[in-house]
Amino acid sequence: MKLFIGQAFIVAGITMLSLLYPISLYNETHSTALLGLSITLNNLAVATGSYVWGLLLDKSKERYFYTILLPLSGLLISFIIFRTPFGLLGYSLVGFISALDSPLYSIILLEQLTPEMIVVGNSRLSQLSLAGNIAGSILGAVLPHFEIPLVLFALGTAINAVVIPRYKGEIREDKNERIREFKILLKPLISFSMFNLSAEIFYVMFIPLLTIYKVPSWTYFLSYTALYIVDEYVYYRSPQMVKDNELYYAFSVISLRSSIVLVLGFLVFFSINLSYGIMPVFLVFGSSYPLYSTAFFSLMFKNLSKNRGAIIGLFNAGENLASAAGSILSAIVNPHSISQAYFISFFGFVISFFMFYDYVSSVKVASSA
């Protein structure tokens, strides 16, 4: 899928910036509050960008312009983070511009591939994105230099300039239908948001948890690198696994994640040190997402024809607002009592489970009526 090759380099640059800033901030300050604040601002920027970019894409026929804007913005943001005292601003801008990636490439996927090829194309897009995640995490660990993200974004710009066709897409904005769809999707949006709020608490708490367990900081980068590699395989397998079993996998992943955070909460509360054993726990928790994502969005977007950018942007915005809320909750938790954060995460997953169950039940009732 040559259309998505440039995106792999762009994602690598974004991943590198996204991982480097929070870990360096925490290493310098050892402040859970500052760590939570930085991630909160980043997530708020992603949430804002998700909806803004979705609306702009629905209103515009132009796609090529955005595929060039995305990596060029990465070049500027890299300079702000590495060469100015406004690192927090740069980290927030990383969130805003990265929010363009998902709706942009999802629309290109829908417009450039035949219906028969969309499922395969989506899997390949996810794989190339994860390849970028893997490369970015490794580069962040071994070559944390200013020049590296510049090279990645420059390559992304050059590749997109050549392989992305200069076509005019359709304007797919329909305000009345958008309002109707937003109302229908309110319950799954809340469920999806609570799912991501709870997950964000887990990911933010992973950094201080490594400190508590007294394992070196390279464990952080290695864990994410391993996760991205496992995700590659799970994303490859998920279309075949999830097909016709979407509800089973959606509910199973929510249940699995809620069990993991509940157990972690008790382990931390009773001062049981898992040491490097936390890494397989992290991998199981993280690698369950491709199954959930494939199942959830297969159900949500099966019959979506209009307002694609806005609906995708709405769910992305909900995801990142929830992640911002999860970061805030993590920030106010006492660093010496992080078990509280895991228990909050558990109750968030419970809410997600029952909101989605309520939506599924209401849809089935409406279908049978």
C-alpha positions as CSV (number, residue, x, y, z in Angstrom):
1,M,0.0,0.0,0.0
2,K,2.2,2.8,-1.3
3,L,-0.3,5.4,-0.3
4,F,0.6,4.9,3.4
5,I,4.4,4.6,3.2
6,G,4.9,8.3,4.0
7,Q,2.6,8.0,7.0
8,A,4.9,5.5,8.5
9,F,7.8,8.1,8.6
10,I,5.4,10.8,9.9
11,V,4.2,8.5,12.7
12,A,7.7,7.6,13.6
13,G,8.5,11.3,14.1
14,I,5.4,12.0,16.1
15,T,6.0,8.9,18.3
16,M,9.6,9.9,18.9
17,L,8.5,13.4,20.1
18,S,5.6,12.0,22.1
19,L,7.8,9.6,24.1
20,L,10.8,11.8,24.6
21,Y,9.2,14.8,26.1
22,P,7.2,13.2,29.0
23,I,10.0,10.9,30.1
24,S,12.6,13.7,30.0
25,L,10.2,16.0,32.0
26,Y,9.6,13.3,34.6
27,N,13.3,12.5,34.9
28,E,14.1,16.2,35.4
29,T,11.3,17.0,37.9
30,H,10.1,13.7,39.4
31,S,6.7,15.4,39.5
32,T,3.6,13.3,38.8
33,A,1.6,16.6,38.7
34,L,3.8,18.1,35.9
35,L,3.8,14.8,34.0
36,G,0.0,14.6,34.2
37,L,-0.3,18.3,33.2
38,S,1.9,17.9,30.1
39,I,0.0,14.8,28.9
40,T,-3.3,16.5,29.7
41,L,-2.5,19.5,27.5
42,N,-1.3,17.1,24.7
43,N,-4.6,15.1,24.9
44,L,-6.7,18.3,24.9
45,A,-4.8,19.4,21.8
46,V,-5.5,16.1,20.1
47,A,-9.2,16.2,21.1
48,T,-9.5,19.7,19.7
49,G,-7.6,18.8,16.5
50,S,-9.5,15.6,15.9
51,Y,-12.9,17.4,15.6
52,V,-11.5,20.5,13.8
53,W,-9.6,18.4,11.2
54,G,-12.6,16.2,10.7
55,L,-14.9,19.1,10.0
56,L,-12.3,20.7,7.6
57,L,-11.9,17.5,5.7
58,D,-15.6,17.0,5.3
59,K,-15.9,20.6,3.9
60,S,-13.0,20.3,1.5
61,K,-12.4,18.4,-1.7
62,E,-8.7,18.8,-1.3
63,R,-6.7,15.9,0.2
64,Y,-3.2,16.4,-1.2
65,F,-2.7,19.7,0.7
66,Y,-3.2,18.1,4.1
67,T,-0.8,15.2,3.4
68,I,1.9,17.8,2.9
69,L,0.8,20.1,5.7
70,L,1.0,17.2,8.3
71,P,4.8,16.4,7.9
72,L,5.8,20.1,7.3
73,S,4.2,21.0,10.7
74,G,6.2,18.2,12.3
75,L,9.4,19.9,11.2
76,L,8.4,23.2,12.9
77,I,7.2,21.4,16.1
78,S,10.5,19.5,16.3
79,F,12.4,22.8,16.3
80,I,10.1,24.2,19.0
81,I,10.7,21.2,21.3
82,F,14.4,20.8,20.9
83,R,15.6,24.4,20.3
84,T,13.3,26.7,22.3
85,P,12.2,27.0,25.9
86,F,8.6,26.3,24.9
87,G,8.8,22.6,25.0
88,L,5.3,22.3,26.7
89,L,3.8,24.3,23.8
90,G,5.6,22.1,21.3
91,Y,4.3,19.0,23.0
92,S,0.8,20.3,22.8
93,L,1.2,21.1,19.1
94,V,2.4,17.5,18.6
95,G,-1.0,16.5,19.8
96,F,-2.9,19.0,17.6
97,I,-1.2,18.2,14.4
98,S,-1.1,14.4,15.0
99,A,-4.9,14.5,15.2
100,L,-5.0,15.2,11.5
101,D,-3.4,11.7,10.8
102,S,-6.4,9.5,11.6
103,P,-9.2,11.3,9.8
104,L,-7.0,12.2,6.8
105,Y,-5.7,8.7,6.1
106,S,-9.1,7.1,6.9
107,I,-10.8,9.2,4.3
108,I,-8.0,8.5,1.7
109,L,-8.5,4.8,2.5
110,L,-12.3,5.1,1.9
111,E,-11.9,7.2,-1.3
112,Q,-9.0,5.4,-3.0
113,L,-9.7,1.8,-2.4
114,T,-12.6,-0.4,-3.6
115,P,-15.1,-1.6,-0.9
116,E,-13.6,-5.1,-1.2
117,M,-10.1,-3.8,-0.4
118,I,-11.0,-1.5,2.5
119,V,-10.7,-4.1,5.3
120,V,-7.3,-5.2,4.0
121,G,-6.2,-1.6,3.4
122,N,-7.2,-0.6,6.9
123,S,-5.1,-3.5,8.3
124,R,-2.1,-2.4,6.2
125,L,-2.5,1.2,7.3
126,S,-2.5,0.1,10.9
127,Q,0.5,-2.1,10.3
128,L,2.5,0.8,8.7
129,S,1.4,3.1,11.5
130,L,2.7,0.6,14.0
131,A,6.0,0.3,12.0
132,G,6.3,4.0,12.5
133,N,5.6,3.6,16.2
134,I,8.3,0.9,16.5
135,A,10.9,3.0,14.7
136,G,10.0,6.1,16.7
137,S,10.3,4.4,20.0
138,I,13.6,2.7,19.2
139,L,15.0,6.0,17.8
140,G,13.8,7.8,20.9
141,A,15.7,5.4,23.1
142,V,19.0,5.2,21.2
143,L,19.2,8.5,19.2
144,P,17.3,11.2,21.1
145,H,18.7,14.0,18.8
146,F,17.1,17.0,17.2
147,E,18.1,15.9,13.7
148,I,16.3,12.5,13.7
149,P,12.6,13.7,13.8
150,L,13.6,16.4,11.2
151,V,14.8,13.6,8.8
152,L,11.7,11.5,9.5
153,F,9.3,14.4,8.7
154,A,11.3,15.5,5.7
155,L,11.1,11.9,4.3
156,G,7.4,11.8,5.0
157,T,6.9,15.1,3.1
158,A,8.9,13.9,0.1
159,I,7.2,10.5,-0.1
160,N,3.7,12.0,0.2
161,A,4.5,14.6,-2.4
162,V,5.2,11.7,-4.9
163,V,2.8,8.9,-4.0
164,I,-0.4,10.7,-2.9
165,P,-2.5,11.4,-6.0
166,R,-3.7,15.0,-6.5
167,Y,-7.3,14.1,-6.6
168,K,-10.4,16.0,-5.6
169,G,-12.5,14.1,-3.0
170,E,-16.2,14.5,-2.4
171,I,-17.6,17.1,0.1
172,R,-19.4,14.8,2.6
173,E,-20.8,17.3,5.0
174,D,-24.5,16.9,5.9
175,K,-25.4,18.9,9.0
176,N,-28.9,17.4,9.6
177,E,-27.6,13.8,9.3
178,R,-24.6,14.6,11.4
179,I,-26.9,15.8,14.3
180,R,-29.0,12.6,14.0
181,E,-25.9,10.4,13.9
182,F,-24.4,12.2,16.9
183,K,-27.5,11.5,19.0
184,I,-27.6,7.8,18.0
185,L,-23.9,7.4,18.8
186,L,-24.0,9.2,22.2
187,K,-23.9,6.0,24.3
188,P,-21.1,4.2,22.4
189,L,-19.2,7.5,22.5
190,I,-19.5,7.7,26.3
191,S,-18.5,4.0,26.5
192,F,-15.5,4.6,24.2
193,S,-14.5,7.7,26.1
194,M,-14.6,5.9,29.5
195,F,-12.6,3.0,28.0
196,N,-9.9,5.5,27.0
197,L,-10.0,7.4,30.3
198,S,-9.3,4.2,32.2
199,A,-6.6,3.2,29.8
200,E,-4.9,6.5,30.0
201,I,-4.6,6.2,33.8
202,F,-2.9,2.9,33.3
203,Y,-0.4,4.3,30.8
204,V,0.4,7.5,32.9
205,M,0.8,5.4,36.0
206,F,3.3,3.1,34.2
207,I,6.1,5.7,34.5
208,P,5.9,6.1,38.3
209,L,5.2,2.4,38.7
210,L,8.6,1.7,37.1
211,T,10.2,4.0,39.6
212,I,8.4,2.2,42.5
213,Y,9.6,-1.1,41.1
214,K,13.1,0.3,40.7
215,V,13.6,-0.7,37.1
216,P,15.6,1.4,34.7
217,S,14.1,4.0,32.4
218,W,15.0,2.0,29.3
219,T,12.3,-0.4,30.3
220,Y,9.8,2.3,29.3
221,F,11.1,2.5,25.8
222,L,11.5,-1.3,25.5
223,S,8.0,-1.9,26.7
224,Y,6.5,0.4,24.1
225,T,8.7,-1.1,21.4
226,A,7.6,-4.6,22.2
227,L,4.0,-3.5,22.4
228,Y,4.2,-2.0,18.9
229,I,5.7,-5.2,17.5
230,V,3.0,-7.3,19.1
231,D,0.3,-4.9,17.9
232,E,1.6,-5.4,14.4
233,Y,0.7,-9.0,14.5
234,V,-2.6,-8.5,16.4
235,Y,-3.7,-5.8,13.9
236,Y,-2.9,-8.3,11.1
237,R,-4.9,-11.0,12.6
238,S,-7.8,-8.9,14.0
239,P,-9.9,-8.6,10.9
240,Q,-10.2,-12.4,10.6
241,M,-10.6,-12.9,14.3
242,V,-13.2,-10.2,14.9
243,K,-15.4,-10.8,11.8
244,D,-18.9,-11.8,12.9
245,N,-17.7,-11.7,16.6
246,E,-17.5,-8.0,17.2
247,L,-19.6,-7.9,20.3
248,Y,-17.7,-10.8,21.9
249,Y,-14.3,-9.2,21.4
250,A,-15.4,-5.7,22.4
251,F,-16.8,-6.9,25.7
252,S,-14.0,-9.4,26.3
253,V,-11.3,-6.7,26.0
254,I,-13.1,-4.3,28.4
255,S,-13.4,-7.1,30.9
256,L,-9.8,-8.1,30.5
257,R,-8.5,-4.6,31.0
258,S,-10.7,-4.0,34.0
259,S,-9.4,-7.2,35.6
260,I,-5.7,-6.1,35.0
261,V,-6.1,-2.7,36.6
262,L,-8.0,-4.1,39.6
263,V,-5.3,-6.7,40.2
264,L,-2.5,-4.1,39.8
265,G,-4.3,-1.8,42.3
266,F,-4.3,-4.5,45.0
267,L,-0.6,-5.5,44.2
268,V,0.5,-1.9,44.6
269,F,-1.6,-1.4,47.7
270,F,0.0,-4.5,49.4
271,S,3.5,-3.4,48.2
272,I,4.0,-6.5,46.1
273,N,6.9,-5.8,43.7
274,L,6.5,-7.3,40.2
275,S,9.8,-5.8,39.1
276,Y,10.4,-6.7,35.4
277,G,7.2,-8.7,35.5
278,I,5.3,-5.5,34.9
279,M,6.4,-5.7,31.2
280,P,4.3,-8.7,30.2
281,V,1.3,-7.2,32.1
282,F,1.9,-4.0,30.1
283,L,2.0,-6.0,26.8
284,V,-1.2,-7.9,27.5
285,F,-3.0,-4.7,28.5
286,G,-1.8,-2.8,25.4
287,S,-2.0,-5.5,22.8
288,S,-5.7,-6.1,23.5
289,Y,-6.6,-2.7,21.9
290,P,-6.4,-3.8,18.2
291,L,-9.1,-6.4,18.9
292,Y,-11.2,-3.9,20.7
293,S,-10.7,-1.1,18.1
294,T,-11.4,-3.4,15.1
295,A,-14.5,-4.8,16.8
296,F,-15.8,-1.4,18.1
297,F,-15.4,0.6,14.9
298,S,-16.6,-2.2,12.7
299,L,-19.9,-1.9,14.5
300,M,-19.9,1.9,14.6
301,F,-19.1,2.7,11.0
302,K,-20.6,-0.1,8.9
303,N,-23.2,2.1,7.2
304,L,-21.5,5.4,7.5
305,S,-21.6,7.3,4.1
306,K,-21.7,11.0,5.1
307,N,-19.9,13.1,7.6
308,R,-17.1,10.5,7.8
309,G,-14.5,13.0,8.9
310,A,-16.7,14.6,11.5
311,I,-17.8,11.2,13.0
312,I,-14.3,9.9,13.0
313,G,-13.1,13.2,14.5
314,L,-15.9,13.0,17.1
315,F,-14.7,9.7,18.4
316,N,-11.1,10.7,18.3
317,A,-12.0,13.9,20.2
318,G,-13.9,11.9,22.8
319,E,-11.0,9.5,23.1
320,N,-8.5,12.3,23.7
321,L,-10.8,14.4,26.0
322,A,-11.2,11.2,28.1
323,S,-7.5,10.6,28.0
324,A,-7.0,14.2,29.2
325,A,-9.4,13.5,32.0
326,G,-7.4,10.4,32.8
327,S,-4.2,12.4,32.9
328,I,-5.8,14.9,35.2
329,L,-7.0,12.2,37.6
330,S,-3.5,10.6,37.5
331,A,-1.9,14.0,38.3
332,I,-3.9,14.6,41.4
333,V,-3.3,11.1,42.8
334,N,-0.8,11.0,45.6
335,P,2.5,9.5,44.1
336,H,2.7,7.2,47.1
337,S,-0.8,5.9,46.7
338,I,-1.1,5.1,43.0
339,S,-3.3,2.1,43.8
340,Q,-6.1,4.7,44.0
341,A,-5.6,5.5,40.3
342,Y,-5.9,1.8,39.4
343,F,-9.2,1.5,41.3
344,I,-10.5,4.6,39.5
345,S,-9.5,3.0,36.2
346,F,-11.4,-0.1,37.1
347,F,-14.6,1.7,37.7
348,G,-14.1,3.6,34.4
349,F,-14.0,0.3,32.6
350,V,-17.1,-0.9,34.4
351,I,-19.0,2.2,33.2
352,S,-17.7,1.6,29.7
353,F,-18.9,-2.0,29.8
354,F,-22.5,-1.2,30.8
355,M,-22.9,1.9,28.6
356,F,-21.9,-0.2,25.6
357,Y,-24.2,-3.0,26.7
358,D,-27.0,-0.5,27.0
359,Y,-26.4,0.8,23.5
360,V,-26.3,-2.7,22.0
361,S,-29.5,-3.7,23.8
362,S,-31.3,-0.6,22.6
363,V,-30.1,-1.2,19.0
364,K,-31.4,-4.8,19.1
365,V,-34.7,-3.7,20.5
366,A,-35.1,-1.0,17.8
367,S,-34.1,-3.5,15.1
368,S,-36.7,-6.1,16.2
369,A,-39.5,-3.6,16.6
